[in-house]
């Protein structure tokens, strides 16, 4: 029989990485296993950088899978908080489980770890308070809320270096990292998690059972669909979740110069007429590059990168509409996947790009028009077309009205030659119901990070891992004390 682990984590994104790091600090003797379907961070290379064409790497996309998850290829922004903040405005729901003050302390602690492993000391968004306040007031008059918080920008290429150092640190401290391994199933007996069933990603006939005392699901958005299937199979309790559907918007740096300078990333939130759905900007990349990434079943989604050294003349950001479905429909991931599939078919398997003015005119964008456009696309593999065929009336209406409102705050935001790429979809499973110990309705099965709907983004996913480690250590110490008393 194979050895039994104290903790098994499914996925090697920031949540499980920082959980393992903190477990090392608390108890160096724990037997910890992290399982990942992708590769080591130093082996993750996206061919599109050289070829300009998405190769749809098999068996998994290097951008979405591997050590540090999608975080390794993101623009690497760590969202913090202001001292005077009475709430946590960005990053999900961690504070709803552990409280605002505890969340702030863990963010500080987690930020220090990032600094220790090479994050930039510079904080964006703290120098120009007066100017930011003026933009916030202008936005408020248009019914928009601007969230301004300090941001630490790692940069896409620097994130690789930082996570490589963390990868080395975990292995040097005897954390077992198992790559190129698919978690096929959970082992659950009498409503208690006992382990996982895995197979080799490149030889899927090789099946193995691995046992552990505590099983932590940290699959990220890439694994949200897998988590939904597990919840259905084992009756793990969930509640209706959301899916964020929208576009990646690209415009000139000149238009965004004030936001880029004063804040680096502006997080605008609105509820435009007539539907009053929540619409927000997300993941702003000054002088950045639009990118594509591949999910299960070859679904291509759009994203954005921002490097420390490599620059374009464009800013890109996501405009996302949050859809929260009610009875009798409870499959937000399937809804989002269908939209992505239709858009991929329109683009012959590629991301579709369209000029804003063409949408207003009710026409598609043609390749020749794109060549002569003042805003040149930074994603060269994107196919000119018409995203309105698949994005949906409600979502499209929300986005267009939001752009009009933003134009009153940032002149030029609604320039007809700005570009919309689709689909940009953020998948979360139906929110897994967990208790104050992050434990699901199945005993010894825990859920952290983005995939289960707790967090959104690098910092909060990392912080949830730190807290998970402390909870597991507390549980073990409590069990040890109880055993001692019985003796």
Secondary structure, DSSP 8 states (H G I E B T S, - for coil): ----EEEEEE--SHHHHHHHHHHHHH-TT--EEEE-SS--GGG---THHHHSS----SSS-TTTSSTTGGGGGS--EEE---TT-SS--SSBSHHHHH-HHHHHHHHHHHHHHHHHTT--S--BSSS-HHHHHHHHHHHHHTTEEEE---EEE--HHHHHHHHHHHHHHHHHTT-EEE-SEEEEEEEEETTEEEEEEEEESS-TT-EEEEEEEEEEE--TGGGHHHHHHHHHHHT--EE--EEEEEEEEEEETTTTHHHHHHTSS-EEEE--TTT---EEEEEEETT-EEEEEEEGGGEEEEEEE--SS---SEEEEEEEEEEE--TT---HHHHHHHHHHHHHHHTTTS-EEEEHHHHHHT----HHHHHT-SS--S-TT-EE--GGGTS-HHHHHHHHHHHHHHHTTSTTTT-TT-EEEEEEEE---SEE---TTSB-SSBTEEE-STTTTSB-SHHHHHHHHHHHHHHHHHHHHHHHHHHHHH-
